[in-house]
Every structure is written in structure tokens, then in C-alpha cells.
Amino acid sequence: VGCKSGEAPVPETPAASAIAETETERTEPAASADPEHATEPDNEVEHLDYIELTTGGADSNTELPMLVVIHGYGDSPEGISGLYRGLQVPVRLIMPRGPLPHPRGGHSWYDISSADYAAQVEASTDRVAELVEALADTRPTSTTMVSGFSQGGILSYELAAHHDGLFDVAFPIAGKLPNSEG
């Protein structure tokens, strides 16, 4: 549904001793894969913050698969990034932050009690698509994938269904396509 056709290449797994991670908050590729030299410049595309994490000992300036991971209701990029630390596969993780603060901490992508929930999902989906397009233009990328949990799963479905060709692979978790009736 909406993803690019064909098979996505599977990156080779490096030896465990070659694992290195670089976490940055940026709009330009990191100058070094060394976390001690990573900087944290402004990282907003249309005011959508994100965390970028390069795993598997990969140099962030090389061509890598890009996996966009969208957090769920009340979570954050920091909350989900722990799931990927120590990943031995070279990949560029992009973890955007939902635009709405959650009352108990974290963020959300739309107001779950709003009558215009579908419109809010569409607006958040468009913002994530703009971010991914901008990053794909500035990062050497071999394959573009999207995943998300709960609200992030809903956005993942929307991205695959309504942003044709932007992603090679989509794997939403615990989400659904919203309808205009909410």
C-alpha cells in the first residue's frame, strides 16, 4: 500500500566489536561517527524535532537504510530510542517528536479526544513526510522504512497509504488507518 515496489536490500550485520552509535539532533549529516564529536544543532523541519541515531558502527556519512520510528501517545524519541541502542545492523534511525505535549510528559501526534482527529493525523503525517523528504535529500540513503507504535502506527499507515513512493517498507504496530468519522 503506497510503498515502493521491489525488494528492499537487507544490510549486513557487522561484528559485535564494531558496534558504535552516534546520536545527534541535526539537520545536516554528522561530521563524524564518534559520539564524542557529535554536535546538537537546531534540528527542526517545520518545527518538528527529531533524534537521529546511527547504529551498527556505521559512519553517518555513508549510504545507509533510513528507518523512521514514530513514537506512540505520551512517549518521546528519547523513550523509544532505548529499543535500538546496541543494534548491530547499520541503520540511520530518525525518531521525530510529536508536536503536542502530553499532560503526563512525553508528546502526542494528535488530540485523542478531538472531533477533528483524522485532520490532525493528516497534518502530523504531512509534517513527518516533509521531514523524511528533507532528510532523504541530505543523507545518503539506500532504503527508506517507517514504523511506529500506537499513534505512531497510525501515522505509519497514513504515510504508506498517502505518500506514495516515499517509503520502501512500512511496518506499523498497533495502529489503524483513521477514517473521516474518527
C-alpha positions in Angstrom: 0.0 0.0 0.0 1.8 3.1 -1.2 5.3 1.8 -0.7 7.9 1.5 -3.4 7.7 -1.8 -5.3 10.6 -4.3 -5.3 12.7 -5.9 -2.7 14.5 -3.8 0.0 18.1 -4.7 0.5 19.0 -6.2 3.8 22.2 -4.7 5.3 24.9 -7.0 6.5 25.4 -7.3 10.3 28.9 -6.2 11.4 30.9 -8.0 14.2 29.7 -7.1 17.7 33.1 -5.5 18.4 32.5 -2.9 15.6 29.3 -1.5 17.3 29.2 2.2 17.6 26.4 4.6 17.9 26.1 8.3 17.1 23.1 10.2 18.4 22.6 13.7 17.1 19.9 16.3 16.8 20.7 17.9 13.5 19.6 18.8 10.0 22.9 18.0 8.3 24.9 14.8 8.3 27.2 14.2 11.2 30.8 15.0 10.5 32.0 12.0 12.5 30.5 8.7 13.7 32.3 9.4 17.0 29.7 10.3 19.7 32.2 12.5 21.5 32.4 14.7 18.4 28.6 14.8 17.7 27.0 18.2 17.9 23.5 19.1 18.7 22.5 21.9 16.3 18.9 23.0 15.7 17.1 20.1 14.2 13.7 21.3 13.1 11.8 20.9 9.9 8.6 22.9 10.2 9.2 22.8 13.9 9.3 19.0 14.1 12.1 17.9 16.4 13.8 14.6 15.9 16.6 12.4 17.1 19.0 10.8 14.7 20.8 7.6 15.8 23.3 5.8 13.6 23.8 2.2 14.7 26.0 -0.8 13.9 29.3 1.0 13.7 28.2 2.8 10.6 29.7 6.1 9.5 26.8 8.6 9.3 28.2 10.0 6.0 27.9 6.6 4.2 24.8 5.3 2.4 22.5 3.7 5.0 19.0 2.4 5.2 16.8 5.0 7.0 14.3 3.8 9.5 11.8 6.4 10.7 10.4 5.3 14.1 7.3 7.2 15.3 6.5 7.1 19.0 3.1 6.5 20.5 0.8 8.6 22.7 2.6 10.1 25.6 6.0 8.8 24.6 9.1 10.6 23.0 12.0 9.9 20.8 14.1 9.5 23.9 11.7 6.9 25.2 11.8 4.7 22.1 15.5 5.2 21.3 16.5 2.7 24.0 14.9 -0.1 22.0 17.5 0.5 19.3 20.7 1.1 21.3 23.2 -1.6 20.7 21.6 -2.6 17.4 24.3 -4.4 15.4 22.7 -3.6 12.0 24.0 -0.4 10.3 21.0 1.9 10.0 20.1 5.6 10.3 17.2 5.9 12.8 15.1 9.0 12.6 12.8 9.4 15.6 10.6 12.5 15.3 8.8 14.1 18.3 5.1 14.5 18.3 4.1 18.2 18.2 1.6 18.2 21.2 2.8 18.0 24.8 1.2 15.2 26.8 -0.2 16.2 30.2 1.9 13.5 32.0 5.1 14.0 30.0 6.1 12.9 26.5 4.2 14.0 23.4 1.4 13.0 21.1 0.7 13.4 17.4 -3.0 14.4 17.7 -5.6 15.1 20.4 -7.3 11.7 21.0 -10.5 13.4 22.2 -10.8 15.8 19.3 -13.6 15.7 16.8 -11.1 16.5 14.0 -8.8 13.6 14.9 -8.5 12.5 11.2 -7.5 16.0 10.1 -4.9 16.2 12.9 -3.5 12.8 11.9 -3.2 14.0 8.3 -1.4 17.2 9.4 1.1 15.3 11.6 1.6 12.8 8.8 2.3 15.6 6.3 4.9 17.1 8.7 6.6 13.7 9.2 6.7 13.3 5.3 8.3 16.7 4.9 10.9 15.8 7.5 11.7 12.5 5.8 11.9 14.1 2.3 14.3 16.8 3.7 16.5 14.2 5.4 16.5 11.8 2.4 17.7 14.7 0.3 20.6 15.4 2.7 21.5 11.9 3.9 22.9 9.2 1.7 20.0 6.7 1.9 19.7 3.2 0.4 16.2 2.2 1.7 13.6 4.2 3.5 11.4 2.5 6.1 8.8 3.6 8.6 7.5 2.0 11.7 5.5 3.3 14.7 3.6 2.1 17.7 0.0 3.2 18.6 -0.3 6.8 17.4 3.0 6.2 15.6 1.4 3.1 14.0 -1.5 5.2 12.7 0.9 7.7 11.2 2.9 4.8 9.7 -0.2 3.5 7.9 -1.1 7.0 6.7 2.5 7.6 5.4 2.4 4.4 3.5 -1.1 4.9 2.1 -1.0 8.6 1.3 2.7 9.4 0.5 3.3 7.1 -2.5 6.8 6.1 -3.1 8.3 7.9 0.0 8.9 4.6 1.8 10.2 1.2 0.6 8.8 -0.6 3.6 6.2 0.2 6.3 5.5 -1.9 9.4 3.0 -0.2 11.7 2.5 -1.7 15.1 -0.9 -1.4 16.9 -2.3 1.2 14.6 -5.0 1.6 12.0 -6.0 3.9 9.2 -8.2 6.6 10.5 -11.5 7.5 8.8 -13.1 10.9 8.5 -15.6 10.0 11.2 -12.8 9.4 13.8 
